[in-house]
Amino acid sequence: MSTTTHTFRVEGMHCGSCALHIDDALEDLPGVHSTTTTKKQGRSTVELDLSKSNPADVITLIEELGYRASALP
Protein backbone atom coordinates (compact mmCIF):
# COMPACT_ATOMS: atom_id res chain seq x y z
CA MET A 1 0.00 0.00 0.00
CA SER A 2 1.40 3.37 -1.06
CA THR A 3 -0.47 6.13 0.77
CA THR A 4 0.43 9.70 -0.09
CA THR A 5 -1.08 13.11 0.59
CA HIS A 6 -2.20 15.26 -2.32
CA THR A 7 -3.55 18.81 -2.34
CA PHE A 8 -5.94 20.14 -4.96
CA ARG A 9 -7.18 23.63 -5.74
CA VAL A 10 -10.97 23.60 -5.89
CA GLU A 11 -12.87 26.47 -7.49
CA GLY A 12 -16.60 27.11 -7.51
CA MET A 13 -17.47 26.38 -3.88
CA HIS A 14 -20.01 28.84 -2.49
CA CYS A 15 -20.38 27.68 1.11
CA GLY A 16 -19.26 25.17 3.71
CA SER A 17 -21.85 22.70 2.46
CA CYS A 18 -20.01 22.58 -0.88
CA ALA A 19 -16.86 21.46 0.94
CA LEU A 20 -18.81 18.81 2.86
CA HIS A 21 -20.38 17.60 -0.41
CA ILE A 22 -16.91 17.14 -1.92
CA ASP A 23 -15.58 15.36 1.18
CA ASP A 24 -18.58 13.00 1.26
CA ALA A 25 -18.08 12.06 -2.39
CA LEU A 26 -14.31 11.63 -2.06
CA GLU A 27 -14.71 9.34 0.96
CA ASP A 28 -16.51 6.89 -1.35
CA LEU A 29 -13.62 6.82 -3.84
CA PRO A 30 -11.57 3.62 -3.46
CA GLY A 31 -8.24 4.28 -1.77
CA VAL A 32 -9.20 7.54 -0.05
CA HIS A 33 -8.22 7.30 3.62
CA SER A 34 -9.10 10.87 4.59
CA THR A 35 -10.09 14.14 2.98
CA THR A 36 -10.35 17.72 4.18
CA THR A 37 -11.88 20.35 1.93
CA THR A 38 -12.21 24.01 2.90
CA LYS A 39 -14.06 26.73 1.05
CA LYS A 40 -12.00 29.45 2.71
CA GLN A 41 -8.72 28.08 1.33
CA GLY A 42 -10.29 26.68 -1.84
CA ARG A 43 -8.41 23.45 -1.33
CA SER A 44 -8.92 19.78 -0.76
CA THR A 45 -6.27 17.63 0.90
CA VAL A 46 -6.62 13.91 0.25
CA GLU A 47 -4.74 10.98 1.76
CA LEU A 48 -4.77 8.46 -1.08
CA ASP A 49 -3.71 4.85 -1.59
CA LEU A 50 -2.18 5.01 -5.06
CA SER A 51 -2.73 1.30 -5.64
CA LYS A 52 -6.50 1.95 -5.73
CA SER A 53 -6.93 5.48 -7.11
CA ASN A 54 -4.75 8.30 -8.36
CA PRO A 55 -4.85 12.12 -8.30
CA ALA A 56 -6.53 12.22 -11.72
CA ASP A 57 -9.42 10.17 -10.26
CA VAL A 58 -9.82 12.76 -7.50
CA ILE A 59 -9.89 15.63 -10.00
CA THR A 60 -12.41 13.81 -12.20
CA LEU A 61 -14.73 13.19 -9.25
CA ILE A 62 -14.57 16.80 -8.03
CA GLU A 63 -15.30 18.03 -11.56
CA GLU A 64 -18.22 15.61 -11.91
CA LEU A 65 -19.70 17.34 -8.86
CA GLY A 66 -19.63 20.65 -10.76
CA TYR A 67 -16.45 22.25 -9.40
CA ARG A 68 -13.12 22.98 -11.07
CA ALA A 69 -10.10 21.16 -9.66
CA SER A 70 -6.37 21.00 -10.28
CA ALA A 71 -3.44 19.39 -8.49
CA LEU A 72 -1.17 21.66 -6.48
CA PRO A 73 2.57 20.94 -6.24
N, CA, C and O atoms as a Maestro MAE file, in Angstrom:
{
 s_m_m2io_version
 :::
 2.0.0
}

f_m_ct {
 s_m_title
 :::
 protein
 m_atom[292] {
  # First column is atom index #
  i_m_mmod_type
  r_m_x_coord
  r_m_y_coord
  r_m_z_coord
  i_m_residue_number
  s_m_chain_name
  s_m_pdb_residue_name
  s_m_pdb_atom_name
  i_m_atomic_number
  :::
  1 25 0.848 -1.182 0.000 1 A "MET " " N  " 7
  2 3 0.000 0.000 0.000 1 A "MET " " CA " 6
  3 2 0.887 1.235 0.000 1 A "MET " " C  " 6
  4 15 1.790 1.359 0.827 1 A "MET " " O  " 8
  5 25 0.627 2.143 -0.926 2 A "SER " " N  " 7
  6 3 1.401 3.367 -1.059 2 A "SER " " CA " 6
  7 2 0.481 4.557 -0.822 2 A "SER " " C  " 6
  8 15 -0.153 5.053 -1.753 2 A "SER " " O  " 8
  9 25 0.408 5.016 0.428 3 A "THR " " N  " 7
  10 3 -0.467 6.128 0.768 3 A "THR " " CA " 6
  11 2 0.318 7.428 0.740 3 A "THR " " C  " 6
  12 15 1.368 7.550 1.371 3 A "THR " " O  " 8
  13 25 -0.203 8.392 0.004 4 A "THR " " N  " 7
  14 3 0.431 9.695 -0.089 4 A "THR " " CA " 6
  15 2 -0.622 10.786 0.085 4 A "THR " " C  " 6
  16 15 -1.818 10.539 -0.073 4 A "THR " " O  " 8
  17 25 -0.171 11.979 0.407 5 A "THR " " N  " 7
  18 3 -1.077 13.111 0.591 5 A "THR " " CA " 6
  19 2 -0.982 14.030 -0.613 5 A "THR " " C  " 6
  20 15 0.112 14.389 -1.049 5 A "THR " " O  " 8
  21 25 -2.126 14.405 -1.144 6 A "HIS " " N  " 7
  22 3 -2.205 15.264 -2.323 6 A "HIS " " CA " 6
  23 2 -3.114 16.448 -2.017 6 A "HIS " " C  " 6
  24 15 -4.123 16.307 -1.326 6 A "HIS " " O  " 8
  25 25 -2.747 17.609 -2.537 7 A "THR " " N  " 7
  26 3 -3.551 18.806 -2.340 7 A "THR " " CA " 6
  27 2 -4.032 19.306 -3.691 7 A "THR " " C  " 6
  28 15 -3.283 19.336 -4.668 7 A "THR " " O  " 8
  29 25 -5.300 19.698 -3.726 8 A "PHE " " N  " 7
  30 3 -5.938 20.141 -4.956 8 A "PHE " " CA " 6
  31 2 -6.563 21.516 -4.749 8 A "PHE " " C  " 6
  32 15 -7.135 21.794 -3.695 8 A "PHE " " O  " 8
  33 25 -6.451 22.367 -5.755 9 A "ARG " " N  " 7
  34 3 -7.179 23.635 -5.744 9 A "ARG " " CA " 6
  35 2 -8.596 23.304 -6.219 9 A "ARG " " C  " 6
  36 15 -8.784 22.589 -7.204 9 A "ARG " " O  " 8
  37 25 -9.574 23.833 -5.507 10 A "VAL " " N  " 7
  38 3 -10.967 23.601 -5.886 10 A "VAL " " CA " 6
  39 2 -11.640 24.961 -6.039 10 A "VAL " " C  " 6
  40 15 -11.653 25.764 -5.107 10 A "VAL " " O  " 8
  41 25 -12.193 25.210 -7.209 11 A "GLU " " N  " 7
  42 3 -12.867 26.475 -7.486 11 A "GLU " " CA " 6
  43 2 -14.355 26.222 -7.693 11 A "GLU " " C  " 6
  44 15 -14.757 25.173 -8.197 11 A "GLU " " O  " 8
  45 25 -15.163 27.198 -7.298 12 A "GLY " " N  " 7
  46 3 -16.599 27.112 -7.514 12 A "GLY " " CA " 6
  47 2 -17.399 26.784 -6.270 12 A "GLY " " C  " 6
  48 15 -18.623 26.673 -6.339 12 A "GLY " " O  " 8
  49 25 -16.733 26.626 -5.130 13 A "MET " " N  " 7
  50 3 -17.466 26.379 -3.883 13 A "MET " " CA " 6
  51 2 -18.076 27.704 -3.413 13 A "MET " " C  " 6
  52 15 -17.438 28.755 -3.487 13 A "MET " " O  " 8
  53 25 -19.319 27.635 -2.931 14 A "HIS " " N  " 7
  54 3 -20.008 28.844 -2.490 14 A "HIS " " CA " 6
  55 2 -20.223 28.882 -0.985 14 A "HIS " " C  " 6
  56 15 -20.486 29.945 -0.421 14 A "HIS " " O  " 8
  57 25 -20.113 27.719 -0.324 15 A "CYS " " N  " 7
  58 3 -20.383 27.676 1.114 15 A "CYS " " CA " 6
  59 2 -19.730 26.434 1.719 15 A "CYS " " C  " 6
  60 15 -19.158 25.606 1.009 15 A "CYS " " O  " 8
  61 25 -19.825 26.323 3.023 16 A "GLY " " N  " 7
  62 3 -19.262 25.173 3.714 16 A "GLY " " CA " 6
  63 2 -19.904 23.861 3.300 16 A "GLY " " C  " 6
  64 15 -19.266 22.810 3.340 16 A "GLY " " O  " 8
  65 25 -21.169 23.926 2.902 17 A "SER " " N  " 7
  66 3 -21.847 22.702 2.460 17 A "SER " " CA " 6
  67 2 -21.225 22.152 1.181 17 A "SER " " C  " 6
  68 15 -21.218 20.940 0.964 17 A "SER " " O  " 8
  69 25 -20.704 23.035 0.337 18 A "CYS " " N  " 7
  70 3 -20.013 22.583 -0.875 18 A "CYS " " CA " 6
  71 2 -18.805 21.733 -0.493 18 A "CYS " " C  " 6
  72 15 -18.572 20.675 -1.078 18 A "CYS " " O  " 8
  73 25 -18.043 22.200 0.488 19 A "ALA " " N  " 7
  74 3 -16.863 21.462 0.936 19 A "ALA " " CA " 6
  75 2 -17.261 20.107 1.512 19 A "ALA " " C  " 6
  76 15 -16.601 19.102 1.247 19 A "ALA " " O  " 8
  77 25 -18.329 20.074 2.292 20 A "LEU " " N  " 7
  78 3 -18.807 18.807 2.859 20 A "LEU " " CA " 6
  79 2 -19.275 17.860 1.754 20 A "LEU " " C  " 6
  80 15 -19.056 16.651 1.836 20 A "LEU " " O  " 8
  81 25 -19.910 18.401 0.735 21 A "HIS " " N  " 7
  82 3 -20.377 17.596 -0.405 21 A "HIS " " CA " 6
  83 2 -19.183 16.929 -1.094 21 A "HIS " " C  " 6
  84 15 -19.241 15.748 -1.438 21 A "HIS " " O  " 8
  85 25 -18.111 17.683 -1.293 22 A "ILE " " N  " 7
  86 3 -16.911 17.140 -1.925 22 A "ILE " " CA " 6
  87 2 -16.300 16.061 -1.042 22 A "ILE " " C  " 6
  88 15 -15.957 14.982 -1.524 22 A "ILE " " O  " 8
  89 25 -16.163 16.351 0.265 23 A "ASP " " N  " 7
  90 3 -15.583 15.361 1.180 23 A "ASP " " CA " 6
  91 2 -16.398 14.072 1.197 23 A "ASP " " C  " 6
  92 15 -15.833 12.978 1.167 23 A "ASP " " O  " 8
  93 25 -17.719 14.195 1.245 24 A "ASP " " N  " 7
  94 3 -18.577 12.998 1.262 24 A "ASP " " CA " 6
  95 2 -18.366 12.151 0.016 24 A "ASP " " C  " 6
  96 15 -18.289 10.925 0.099 24 A "ASP " " O  " 8
  97 25 -18.273 12.802 -1.135 25 A "ALA " " N  " 7
  98 3 -18.080 12.060 -2.393 25 A "ALA " " CA " 6
  99 2 -16.697 11.421 -2.436 25 A "ALA " " C  " 6
  100 15 -16.561 10.266 -2.842 25 A "ALA " " O  " 8
  101 25 -15.669 12.160 -2.020 26 A "LEU " " N  " 7
  102 3 -14.309 11.625 -2.061 26 A "LEU " " CA " 6
  103 2 -14.140 10.438 -1.120 26 A "LEU " " C  " 6
  104 15 -13.383 9.515 -1.420 26 A "LEU " " O  " 8
  105 25 -14.829 10.452 0.005 27 A "GLU " " N  " 7
  106 3 -14.712 9.342 0.956 27 A "GLU " " CA " 6
  107 2 -15.191 8.022 0.357 27 A "GLU " " C  " 6
  108 15 -14.811 6.951 0.829 27 A "GLU " " O  " 8
  109 25 -16.022 8.095 -0.678 28 A "ASP " " N  " 7
  110 3 -16.508 6.886 -1.347 28 A "ASP " " CA " 6
  111 2 -15.580 6.404 -2.462 28 A "ASP " " C  " 6
  112 15 -15.773 5.316 -3.003 28 A "ASP " " O  " 8
  113 25 -14.573 7.211 -2.806 29 A "LEU " " N  " 7
  114 3 -13.624 6.821 -3.840 29 A "LEU " " CA " 6
  115 2 -12.664 5.783 -3.275 29 A "LEU " " C  " 6
  116 15 -12.080 6.006 -2.215 29 A "LEU " " O  " 8
  117 25 -12.487 4.648 -3.961 30 A "PRO " " N  " 7
  118 3 -11.571 3.622 -3.456 30 A "PRO " " CA " 6
  119 2 -10.177 4.193 -3.215 30 A "PRO " " C  " 6
  120 15 -9.642 4.921 -4.051 30 A "PRO " " O  " 8
  121 25 -9.601 3.858 -2.075 31 A "GLY " " N  " 7
  122 3 -8.243 4.279 -1.768 31 A "GLY " " CA " 6
  123 2 -8.134 5.573 -0.989 31 A "GLY " " C  " 6
  124 15 -7.044 5.925 -0.537 31 A "GLY " " O  " 8
  125 25 -9.240 6.296 -0.820 32 A "VAL " " N  " 7
  126 3 -9.197 7.539 -0.049 32 A "VAL " " CA " 6
  127 2 -9.292 7.188 1.438 32 A "VAL " " C  " 6
  128 15 -10.273 6.602 1.895 32 A "VAL " " O  " 8
  129 25 -8.242 7.566 2.179 33 A "HIS " " N  " 7
  130 3 -8.220 7.301 3.621 33 A "HIS " " CA " 6
  131 2 -8.776 8.471 4.413 33 A "HIS " " C  " 6
  132 15 -9.420 8.272 5.443 33 A "HIS " " O  " 8
  133 25 -8.532 9.693 3.943 34 A "SER " " N  " 7
  134 3 -9.100 10.873 4.586 34 A "SER " " CA " 6
  135 2 -9.110 12.015 3.591 34 A "SER " " C  " 6
  136 15 -8.352 12.026 2.622 34 A "SER " " O  " 8
  137 25 -9.983 12.974 3.848 35 A "THR " " N  " 7
  138 3 -10.089 14.136 2.977 35 A "THR " " CA " 6
  139 2 -10.554 15.333 3.792 35 A "THR " " C  " 6
  140 15 -11.435 15.211 4.643 35 A "THR " " O  " 8
  141 25 -9.959 16.482 3.528 36 A "THR " " N  " 7
  142 3 -10.353 17.721 4.179 36 A "THR " " CA " 6
  143 2 -10.453 18.787 3.103 36 A "THR " " C  " 6
  144 15 -9.464 19.117 2.449 36 A "THR " " O  " 8
  145 25 -11.646 19.320 2.925 37 A "THR " " N  " 7
  146 3 -11.878 20.354 1.932 37 A "THR " " CA " 6
  147 2 -12.357 21.604 2.648 37 A "THR " " C  " 6
  148 15 -13.231 21.536 3.513 37 A "THR " " O  " 8
  149 25 -11.780 22.752 2.285 38 A "THR " " N  " 7
  150 3 -12.207 24.010 2.900 38 A "THR " " CA " 6
  151 2 -12.532 25.036 1.821 38 A "THR " " C  " 6
  152 15 -11.764 25.229 0.878 38 A "THR " " O  " 8
  153 25 -13.675 25.686 1.973 39 A "LYS " " N  " 7
  154 3 -14.065 26.732 1.047 39 A "LYS " " CA " 6
  155 2 -13.139 27.926 1.194 39 A "LYS " " C  " 6
  156 15 -12.722 28.522 0.201 39 A "LYS " " O  " 8
  157 25 -12.817 28.276 2.434 40 A "LYS " " N  " 7
  158 3 -11.998 29.454 2.708 40 A "LYS " " CA " 6
  159 2 -10.655 29.391 1.975 40 A "LYS " " C  " 6
  160 15 -10.222 30.380 1.384 40 A "LYS " " O  " 8
  161 25 -10.005 28.242 2.013 41 A "GLN " " N  " 7
  162 3 -8.723 28.085 1.335 41 A "GLN " " CA " 6
  163 2 -8.883 27.646 -0.120 41 A "GLN " " C  " 6
  164 15 -7.941 27.752 -0.906 41 A "GLN " " O  " 8
  165 25 -10.059 27.160 -0.479 42 A "GLY " " N  " 7
  166 3 -10.289 26.684 -1.837 42 A "GLY " " CA " 6
  167 2 -9.446 25.472 -2.163 42 A "GLY " " C  " 6
  168 15 -8.959 25.312 -3.282 42 A "GLY " " O  " 8
  169 25 -9.283 24.611 -1.153 43 A "ARG " " N  " 7
  170 3 -8.415 23.446 -1.327 43 A "ARG " " CA " 6
  171 2 -9.036 22.188 -0.746 43 A "ARG " " C  " 6
  172 15 -9.890 22.222 0.141 43 A "ARG " " O  " 8
  173 25 -8.565 21.084 -1.287 44 A "SER " " N  " 7
  174 3 -8.921 19.778 -0.764 44 A "SER " " CA " 6
  175 2 -7.621 18.995 -0.582 44 A "SER " " C  " 6
  176 15 -6.809 18.892 -1.502 44 A "SER " " O  " 8
  177 25 -7.441 18.451 0.612 45 A "THR " " N  " 7
  178 3 -6.270 17.634 0.902 45 A "THR " " CA " 6
  179 2 -6.751 16.198 1.071 45 A "THR " " C  " 6
  180 15 -7.645 15.918 1.869 45 A "THR " " O  " 8
  181 25 -6.141 15.293 0.306 46 A "VAL " " N  " 7
  182 3 -6.617 13.911 0.247 46 A "VAL " " CA " 6
  183 2 -5.467 12.959 0.538 46 A "VAL " " C  " 6
  184 15 -4.409 13.035 -0.087 46 A "VAL " " O  " 8
  185 25 -5.685 12.069 1.485 47 A "GLU " " N  " 7
  186 3 -4.740 10.983 1.757 47 A "GLU " " CA " 6
  187 2 -5.201 9.804 0.916 47 A "GLU " " C  " 6
  188 15 -6.309 9.299 1.094 47 A "GLU " " O  " 8
  189 25 -4.338 9.364 -0.009 48 A "LEU " " N  " 7
  190 3 -4.767 8.465 -1.075 48 A "LEU " " CA " 6
  191 2 -3.844 7.261 -1.202 48 A "LEU " " C  " 6
  192 15 -2.620 7.397 -1.202 48 A "LEU " " O  " 8
  193 25 -4.445 6.088 -1.308 49 A "ASP " " N  " 7
  194 3 -3.715 4.853 -1.587 49 A "ASP " " CA " 6
  195 2 -3.594 4.742 -3.106 49 A "ASP " " C  " 6
  196 15 -4.572 4.457 -3.796 49 A "ASP " " O  " 8
  197 25 -2.394 4.967 -3.613 50 A "LEU " " N  " 7
  198 3 -2.181 5.011 -5.058 50 A "LEU " " CA " 6
  199 2 -2.384 3.677 -5.757 50 A "LEU " " C  " 6
  200 15 -2.463 3.635 -6.985 50 A "LEU " " O  " 8
  201 25 -2.471 2.586 -5.005 51 A "SER " " N  " 7
  202 3 -2.731 1.298 -5.636 51 A "SER " " CA " 6
  203 2 -4.210 1.137 -5.985 51 A "SER " " C  " 6
  204 15 -4.582 0.209 -6.703 51 A "SER " " O  " 8
  205 25 -5.062 2.049 -5.472 52 A "LYS " " N  " 7
  206 3 -6.504 1.946 -5.727 52 A "LYS " " CA " 6
  207 2 -7.051 3.107 -6.541 52 A "LYS " " C  " 6
  208 15 -7.973 2.918 -7.334 52 A "LYS " " O  " 8
  209 25 -6.508 4.295 -6.363 53 A "SER " " N  " 7
  210 3 -6.934 5.485 -7.111 53 A "SER " " CA " 6
  211 2 -5.735 6.407 -7.257 53 A "SER " " C  " 6
  212 15 -4.728 6.255 -6.564 53 A "SER " " O  " 8
  213 25 -5.855 7.364 -8.165 54 A "ASN " " N  " 7
  214 3 -4.752 8.301 -8.363 54 A "ASN " " CA " 6
  215 2 -5.287 9.731 -8.353 54 A "ASN " " C  " 6
  216 15 -6.502 9.934 -8.356 54 A "ASN " " O  " 8
  217 25 -4.395 10.725 -8.340 55 A "PRO " " N  " 7
  218 3 -4.852 12.116 -8.295 55 A "PRO " " CA " 6
  219 2 -5.810 12.498 -9.432 55 A "PRO " " C  " 6
  220 15 -6.713 13.309 -9.231 55 A "PRO " " O  " 8
  221 25 -5.621 11.928 -10.600 56 A "ALA " " N  " 7
  222 3 -6.533 12.219 -11.716 56 A "ALA " " CA " 6
  223 2 -7.951 11.762 -11.402 56 A "ALA " " C  " 6
  224 15 -8.913 12.409 -11.815 56 A "ALA " " O  " 8
  225 25 -8.094 10.644 -10.668 57 A "ASP " " N  " 7
  226 3 -9.423 10.169 -10.263 57 A "ASP " " CA " 6
  227 2 -10.090 11.172 -9.330 57 A "ASP " " C  " 6
  228 15 -11.296 11.405 -9.417 57 A "ASP " " O  " 8
  229 25 -9.296 11.765 -8.432 58 A "VAL " " N  " 7
  230 3 -9.823 12.761 -7.498 58 A "VAL " " CA " 6
  231 2 -10.314 13.983 -8.274 58 A "VAL " " C  " 6
  232 15 -11.415 14.476 -8.028 58 A "VAL " " O  " 8
  233 25 -9.507 14.464 -9.199 59 A "ILE " " N  " 7
  234 3 -9.887 15.631 -10.000 59 A "ILE " " CA " 6
  235 2 -11.156 15.346 -10.797 59 A "ILE " " C  " 6
  236 15 -12.059 16.182 -10.848 59 A "ILE " " O  " 8
  237 25 -11.229 14.182 -11.412 60 A "THR " " N  " 7
  238 3 -12.410 13.811 -12.196 60 A "THR " " CA " 6
  239 2 -13.656 13.817 -11.329 60 A "THR " " C  " 6
  240 15 -14.694 14.337 -11.740 60 A "THR " " O  " 8
  241 25 -13.568 13.247 -10.137 61 A "LEU " " N  " 7
  242 3 -14.730 13.193 -9.252 61 A "LEU " " CA " 6
  243 2 -15.173 14.591 -8.827 61 A "LEU " " C  " 6
  244 15 -16.365 14.897 -8.847 61 A "LEU " " O  " 8
  245 25 -14.226 15.432 -8.446 62 A "ILE " " N  " 7
  246 3 -14.569 16.798 -8.034 62 A "ILE " " CA " 6
  247 2 -15.237 17.538 -9.197 62 A "ILE " " C  " 6
  248 15 -16.214 18.259 -8.996 62 A "ILE " " O  " 8
  249 25 -14.715 17.359 -10.398 63 A "GLU " " N  " 7
  250 3 -15.298 18.035 -11.557 63 A "GLU " " CA " 6
  251 2 -16.668 17.479 -11.914 63 A "GLU " " C  " 6
  252 15 -17.522 18.217 -12.404 63 A "GLU " " O  " 8
  253 25 -16.894 16.187 -11.677 64 A "GLU " " N  " 7
  254 3 -18.220 15.608 -11.912 64 A "GLU " " CA " 6
  255 2 -19.263 16.204 -10.966 64 A "GLU " " C  " 6
  256 15 -20.457 16.208 -11.267 64 A "GLU " " O  " 8
  257 25 -18.803 16.704 -9.830 65 A "LEU " " N  " 7
  258 3 -19.700 17.345 -8.863 65 A "LEU " " CA " 6
  259 2 -20.020 18.793 -9.251 65 A "LEU " " C  " 6
  260 15 -20.871 19.431 -8.631 65 A "LEU " " O  " 8
  261 25 -19.338 19.305 -10.275 66 A "GLY " " N  " 7
  262 3 -19.629 20.651 -10.762 66 A "GLY " " CA " 6
  263 2 -18.623 21.717 -10.344 66 A "GLY " " C  " 6
  264 15 -18.881 22.910 -10.510 66 A "GLY " " O  " 8
  265 25 -17.495 21.306 -9.812 67 A "TYR " " N  " 7
  266 3 -16.447 22.252 -9.403 67 A "TYR " " CA " 6
  267 2 -15.248 22.104 -10.338 67 A "TYR " " C  " 6
  268 15 -15.143 21.124 -11.074 67 A "TYR " " O  " 8
  269 25 -14.353 23.075 -10.303 68 A "ARG " " N  " 7
  270 3 -13.115 22.985 -11.067 68 A "ARG " " CA " 6
  271 2 -12.013 22.570 -10.105 68 A "ARG " " C  " 6
  272 15 -11.941 23.075 -8.985 68 A "ARG " " O  " 8
  273 25 -11.162 21.661 -10.534 69 A "ALA " " N  " 7
  274 3 -10.101 21.157 -9.662 69 A "ALA " " CA " 6
  275 2 -8.799 21.013 -10.434 69 A "ALA " " C  " 6
  276 15 -8.785 20.722 -11.630 69 A "ALA " " O  " 8
  277 25 -7.707 21.227 -9.712 70 A "SER " " N  " 7
  278 3 -6.370 20.997 -10.284 70 A "SER " " CA " 6
  279 2 -5.426 20.618 -9.150 70 A "SER " " C  " 6
  280 15 -5.605 21.034 -8.005 70 A "SER " " O  " 8
  281 25 -4.426 19.826 -9.488 71 A "ALA " " N  " 7
  282 3 -3.440 19.393 -8.492 71 A "ALA " " CA " 6
  283 2 -2.503 20.547 -8.180 71 A "ALA " " C  " 6
  284 15 -2.096 21.294 -9.069 71 A "ALA " " O  " 8
  285 25 -2.169 20.681 -6.905 72 A "LEU " " N  " 7
  286 3 -1.170 21.659 -6.482 72 A "LEU " " CA " 6
  287 2 0.142 20.932 -6.222 72 A "LEU " " C  " 6
  288 15 0.137 19.774 -5.804 72 A "LEU " " O  " 8
  289 25 1.258 21.599 -6.466 73 A "PRO " " N  " 7
  290 3 2.566 20.944 -6.244 73 A "PRO " " CA " 6
  291 2 2.815 20.671 -4.780 73 A "PRO " " C  " 6
  292 15 3.861 20.128 -4.422 73 A "PRO " " O  " 8
  :::
 }
 m_bond[291] {
  # First column is bond index #
  i_m_from
  i_m_to
  i_m_order
  :::
  1 1 2 1
  2 2 3 1
  3 3 4 2
  4 3 5 1
  5 5 6 1
  6 6 7 1
  7 7 8 2
  8 7 9 1
  9 9 10 1
  10 10 11 1
  11 11 12 2
  12 11 13 1
  13 13 14 1
  14 14 15 1
  15 15 16 2
  16 15 17 1
  17 17 18 1
  18 18 19 1
  19 19 20 2
  20 19 21 1
  21 21 22 1
  22 22 23 1
  23 23 24 2
  24 23 25 1
  25 25 26 1
  26 26 27 1
  27 27 28 2
  28 27 29 1
  29 29 30 1
  30 30 31 1
  31 31 32 2
  32 31 33 1
  33 33 34 1
  34 34 35 1
  35 35 36 2
  36 35 37 1
  37 37 38 1
  38 38 39 1
  39 39 40 2
  40 39 41 1
  41 41 42 1
  42 42 43 1
  43 43 44 2
  44 43 45 1
  45 45 46 1
  46 46 47 1
  47 47 48 2
  48 47 49 1
  49 49 50 1
  50 50 51 1
  51 51 52 2
  52 51 53 1
  53 53 54 1
  54 54 55 1
  55 55 56 2
  56 55 57 1
  57 57 58 1
  58 58 59 1
  59 59 60 2
  60 59 61 1
  61 61 62 1
  62 62 63 1
  63 63 64 2
  64 63 65 1
  65 65 66 1
  66 66 67 1
  67 67 68 2
  68 67 69 1
  69 69 70 1
  70 70 71 1
  71 71 72 2
  72 71 73 1
  73 73 74 1
  74 74 75 1
  75 75 76 2
  76 75 77 1
  77 77 78 1
  78 78 79 1
  79 79 80 2
  80 79 81 1
  81 81 82 1
  82 82 83 1
  83 83 84 2
  84 83 85 1
  85 85 86 1
  86 86 87 1
  87 87 88 2
  88 87 89 1
  89 89 90 1
  90 90 91 1
  91 91 92 2
  92 91 93 1
  93 93 94 1
  94 94 95 1
  95 95 96 2
  96 95 97 1
  97 97 98 1
  98 98 99 1
  99 99 100 2
  100 99 101 1
  101 101 102 1
  102 102 103 1
  103 103 104 2
  104 103 105 1
  105 105 106 1
  106 106 107 1
  107 107 108 2
  108 107 109 1
  109 109 110 1
  110 110 111 1
  111 111 112 2
  112 111 113 1
  113 113 114 1
  114 114 115 1
  115 115 116 2
  116 115 117 1
  117 117 118 1
  118 118 119 1
  119 119 120 2
  120 119 121 1
  121 121 122 1
  122 122 123 1
  123 123 124 2
  124 123 125 1
  125 125 126 1
  126 126 127 1
  127 127 128 2
  128 127 129 1
  129 129 130 1
  130 130 131 1
  131 131 132 2
  132 131 133 1
  133 133 134 1
  134 134 135 1
  135 135 136 2
  136 135 137 1
  137 137 138 1
  138 138 139 1
  139 139 140 2
  140 139 141 1
  141 141 142 1
  142 142 143 1
  143 143 144 2
  144 143 145 1
  145 145 146 1
  146 146 147 1
  147 147 148 2
  148 147 149 1
  149 149 150 1
  150 150 151 1
  151 151 152 2
  152 151 153 1
  153 153 154 1
  154 154 155 1
  155 155 156 2
  156 155 157 1
  157 157 158 1
  158 158 159 1
  159 159 160 2
  160 159 161 1
  161 161 162 1
  162 162 163 1
  163 163 164 2
  164 163 165 1
  165 165 166 1
  166 166 167 1
  167 167 168 2
  168 167 169 1
  169 169 170 1
  170 170 171 1
  171 171 172 2
  172 171 173 1
  173 173 174 1
  174 174 175 1
  175 175 176 2
  176 175 177 1
  177 177 178 1
  178 178 179 1
  179 179 180 2
  180 179 181 1
  181 181 182 1
  182 182 183 1
  183 183 184 2
  184 183 185 1
  185 185 186 1
  186 186 187 1
  187 187 188 2
  188 187 189 1
  189 189 190 1
  190 190 191 1
  191 191 192 2
  192 191 193 1
  193 193 194 1
  194 194 195 1
  195 195 196 2
  196 195 197 1
  197 197 198 1
  198 198 199 1
  199 199 200 2
  200 199 201 1
  201 201 202 1
  202 202 203 1
  203 203 204 2
  204 203 205 1
  205 205 206 1
  206 206 207 1
  207 207 208 2
  208 207 209 1
  209 209 210 1
  210 210 211 1
  211 211 212 2
  212 211 213 1
  213 213 214 1
  214 214 215 1
  215 215 216 2
  216 215 217 1
  217 217 218 1
  218 218 219 1
  219 219 220 2
  220 219 221 1
  221 221 222 1
  222 222 223 1
  223 223 224 2
  224 223 225 1
  225 225 226 1
  226 226 227 1
  227 227 228 2
  228 227 229 1
  229 229 230 1
  230 230 231 1
  231 231 232 2
  232 231 233 1
  233 233 234 1
  234 234 235 1
  235 235 236 2
  236 235 237 1
  237 237 238 1
  238 238 239 1
  239 239 240 2
  240 239 241 1
  241 241 242 1
  242 242 243 1
  243 243 244 2
  244 243 245 1
  245 245 246 1
  246 246 247 1
  247 247 248 2
  248 247 249 1
  249 249 250 1
  250 250 251 1
  251 251 252 2
  252 251 253 1
  253 253 254 1
  254 254 255 1
  255 255 256 2
  256 255 257 1
  257 257 258 1
  258 258 259 1
  259 259 260 2
  260 259 261 1
  261 261 262 1
  262 262 263 1
  263 263 264 2
  264 263 265 1
  265 265 266 1
  266 266 267 1
  267 267 268 2
  268 267 269 1
  269 269 270 1
  270 270 271 1
  271 271 272 2
  272 271 273 1
  273 273 274 1
  274 274 275 1
  275 275 276 2
  276 275 277 1
  277 277 278 1
  278 278 279 1
  279 279 280 2
  280 279 281 1
  281 281 282 1
  282 282 283 1
  283 283 284 2
  284 283 285 1
  285 285 286 1
  286 286 287 1
  287 287 288 2
  288 287 289 1
  289 289 290 1
  290 290 291 1
  291 291 292 2
  :::
 }
}
